[in-house]
Amino acid sequence: MVPPLTPFTARPPWIGGTLQTLRALRYPFRAALSPGHRLWLPLPDGDALAAMLHLPGARGDQPLAVLVHGLAGTEDDPYLREAAQALLWRGFPVLRLNLRGSARSLPRSTSHYHLGRSEDLAAALQALPGALTRQGVVLAGWSLGGALALLLLDRHAAAPGMPRILAAAAICPPLQPELAHAAIDTNPILGRALLALYRREVLAVPAKDLPEPLRRAARAARSLEEFEAEVTAPRFGYPSYAVFCELNRPAAVLPRLRIPTLVMLAADDPLVPLASMEGIDWTDCPAVLPLAIAGGGHCGFYDWRAGSLSVRVLGSFFEGAAKMAPAGAAEEVPLNPPPQPATAAPPSPARSAAAGS
């Protein structure tokens, strides 16, 4: 069942889902951030993920906020920079993480991310120095990054060496992968551009696990569904596209989550339809706060107030989770930039931020 829609009034000129999406994904003026510290977080097979660490101006006791981009994105996507800027202002240290094979991680990638490769995200969190995670971690992902965040909570939150995750947020995640792929493939503008960017990104990696037959299939694919069926599924050992989607379905893990989690979708999202929320019994998902917004496009949510609605909700949700979290057992560790390369919260704050937009 889709939750009741939260009202939304778009800020001109970003009227409608397509313009909201273009503003979020490709807006030429990026949010300003203070200089950061480049980290390389090692993966078990020798690859590494690039990340950019920013520390707030004043020493605080907020948890580390880890932000994860979406399909064909990077740490510099406008929505990610805007979230980082707002969370730094609230006193959170922020880590913008690049997935395996993305542009920033390309120099140390011999493979590529996919919808269900949550083990990469888990390994990156486990590789973080204790000085950064002593207050815990809050995790936010947008689009595909949101799917990975949800799968990580289900599969890896209790893994050895995992820092304490206090809360998580998934902004416009493809809860039902087939629906998102179909929406992308039927969009004549955004869908074609996204497929082209994804194809170029995958083929740019000098991958050991992408033999020439799969490279030919990648070049020939005419839709995202075909790409996932003919390239991603066989490349990573899935017997079919249907099995790939079923085993990596974020909607299926929601009832099992026990960490406070925000899930936010827009009614006019041109890439991830709001119908993705249908068929989910939200009363059976006690740790999840679902927000269905009447507008906002894909990862946009630019209304009349300062900052986007999603960023305001995210900040309130994470602040509430940090205040409600029990004190950690870790001793005080100086929060200095690490050497390089680095080898249920109450829903009311988020609902209040959304309703007050």
Backbone hydrogen bonds, N-H to C=O, Kabsch-Sander energy under -0.5 kcal/mol:
donor,donor_aa,acceptor,acceptor_aa,energy
6,T,292,A,-3.0
10,A,8,F,-0.5
11,R,302,Y,-2.2
14,W,11,R,-2.2
15,I,13,P,-2.0
16,G,14,W,-0.5
20,Q,16,G,-2.1
21,T,17,G,-2.0
22,L,18,T,-2.5
23,R,19,L,-2.3
24,A,20,Q,-1.8
25,L,21,T,-2.6
26,R,22,L,-2.4
27,Y,23,R,-0.8
30,R,28,P,-0.8
37,H,53,L,-2.4
39,L,51,A,-2.8
41,L,49,L,-2.9
43,L,47,D,-3.0
46,G,43,L,-1.9
48,A,108,R,-1.9
49,L,41,L,-2.7
51,A,39,L,-2.2
52,M,96,R,-2.1
53,L,37,H,-2.6
53,L,51,A,-0.5
54,H,94,V,-3.0
62,Q,91,G,-0.5
64,L,136,G,-2.2
65,A,93,P,-3.1
66,V,64,L,-0.6
66,V,138,V,-2.8
67,L,65,A,-0.5
67,L,95,L,-2.9
68,V,140,A,-2.2
69,H,97,L,-0.9
73,G,70,G,-2.0
77,D,74,T,-1.5
79,Y,24,A,-1.5
80,L,77,D,-0.8
81,R,77,D,-2.2
82,E,78,P,-2.5
83,A,79,Y,-1.8
84,A,80,L,-2.4
85,Q,81,R,-2.6
86,A,82,E,-2.1
87,L,83,A,-2.4
88,L,84,A,-2.4
89,W,85,Q,-1.8
90,R,86,A,-1.2
91,G,88,L,-1.6
92,F,87,L,-2.7
94,V,54,H,-2.6
95,L,65,A,-3.1
96,R,52,M,-2.7
97,L,67,L,-2.9
97,L,95,L,-0.7
98,N,50,A,-2.6
102,S,99,L,-1.9
106,L,102,S,-1.3
108,R,105,S,-1.7
109,S,106,L,-1.8
113,Y,100,R,-1.9
117,R,114,H,-1.8
118,S,116,G,-2.3
120,D,117,R,-1.1
121,L,117,R,-0.6
122,A,118,S,-2.2
123,A,119,E,-2.5
124,A,120,D,-2.1
125,L,121,L,-2.1
126,Q,122,A,-2.4
127,A,123,A,-1.4
128,L,125,L,-1.1
132,L,129,P,-1.5
133,T,129,P,-1.0
134,R,130,G,-0.9
136,G,133,T,-2.0
137,V,164,R,-2.5
138,V,64,L,-2.8
139,L,167,A,-2.2
140,A,66,V,-2.9
141,G,169,A,-2.3
142,W,68,V,-2.0
143,S,171,I,-3.1
145,G,142,W,-2.1
146,G,143,S,-0.8
147,A,143,S,-1.7
148,L,144,L,-2.3
149,A,145,G,-1.9
150,L,146,G,-2.1
151,L,147,A,-2.4
152,L,148,L,-2.5
153,L,149,A,-2.0
154,D,150,L,-1.4
155,R,151,L,-2.6
156,H,152,L,-3.1
157,A,152,L,-1.0
159,A,156,H,-2.1
162,M,159,A,-1.9
165,I,163,P,-0.5
166,L,137,V,-3.0
166,L,164,R,-0.7
167,A,137,V,-0.8
168,A,260,P,-2.2
169,A,139,L,-2.2
170,A,262,L,-3.0
171,I,141,G,-2.8
172,C,170,A,-0.6
172,C,264,M,-3.6
175,L,173,P,-2.0
179,L,176,Q,-1.0
180,A,176,Q,-1.6
181,H,177,P,-2.7
182,A,178,E,-2.4
183,A,179,L,-2.2
184,I,180,A,-2.5
185,D,181,H,-2.5
186,T,182,A,-1.5
187,N,184,I,-1.1
191,G,187,N,-0.7
192,R,187,N,-0.8
193,A,189,I,-1.8
194,L,190,L,-2.6
195,L,191,G,-2.3
196,A,192,R,-2.0
197,L,193,A,-2.3
198,Y,194,L,-2.5
199,R,195,L,-2.9
200,R,196,A,-2.3
201,E,197,L,-2.2
202,V,198,Y,-2.6
203,L,199,R,-2.5
204,A,200,R,-1.2
205,V,201,E,-0.7
205,V,202,V,-0.9
207,A,205,V,-2.7
208,K,110,T,-1.5
209,D,110,T,-0.7
210,L,207,A,-0.6
214,L,211,P,-0.7
215,R,211,P,-2.0
216,R,212,E,-2.7
217,A,213,P,-1.9
218,A,214,L,-2.2
219,R,215,R,-2.2
220,A,216,R,-1.7
221,A,217,A,-1.5
227,F,223,S,-2.2
228,E,224,L,-2.7
229,A,225,E,-2.3
230,E,226,E,-3.0
231,V,227,F,-2.1
232,T,227,F,-1.5
233,A,228,E,-2.9
235,R,231,V,-2.2
236,F,232,T,-2.0
237,G,234,P,-1.1
238,Y,233,A,-2.8
244,F,240,S,-2.2
245,C,241,Y,-2.4
246,E,242,A,-2.4
247,L,243,V,-2.7
248,N,244,F,-0.9
249,R,246,E,-1.0
251,A,175,L,-2.0
252,A,249,R,-1.0
253,V,249,R,-0.6
253,V,250,P,-1.1
254,L,250,P,-0.7
254,L,251,A,-0.6
256,R,253,V,-1.4
257,L,253,V,-0.7
257,L,254,L,-1.2
261,T,287,A,-2.8
262,L,168,A,-2.4
263,V,289,L,-2.5
264,M,170,A,-2.3
265,L,291,L,-2.3
267,A,293,I,-2.8
269,D,266,A,-1.2
276,S,273,P,-2.1
277,M,274,L,-2.3
278,E,275,A,-1.4
280,I,277,M,-1.1
281,D,279,G,-0.5
282,W,280,I,-1.2
284,D,281,D,-1.9
285,C,282,W,-1.6
287,A,257,L,-0.5
288,V,285,C,-1.8
289,L,261,T,-3.3
291,L,263,V,-3.1
292,A,4,P,-0.6
293,I,265,L,-2.9
293,I,291,L,-0.6
294,A,6,T,-2.9
298,H,17,G,-0.6
299,C,297,G,-0.8
300,G,296,G,-1.0
301,F,296,G,-1.6
303,D,301,F,-0.9
304,W,9,T,-0.5
309,L,301,F,-3.3
312,R,308,S,-2.1
313,V,309,L,-2.6
314,L,310,S,-2.7
315,G,311,V,-2.5
316,S,312,R,-2.2
317,F,313,V,-2.8
318,F,314,L,-2.5
319,E,315,G,-2.3
320,G,316,S,-2.4
321,A,317,F,-2.2
322,A,318,F,-2.4
323,K,319,E,-2.1
324,M,320,G,-1.8
325,A,321,A,-1.2
336,N,334,P,-1.5
343,T,341,P,-1.1
351,R,347,P,-2.3
352,S,348,S,-2.7
353,A,349,P,-2.1
354,A,350,A,-2.3
355,A,351,R,-2.9
356,G,352,S,-1.8
357,S,354,A,-1.5
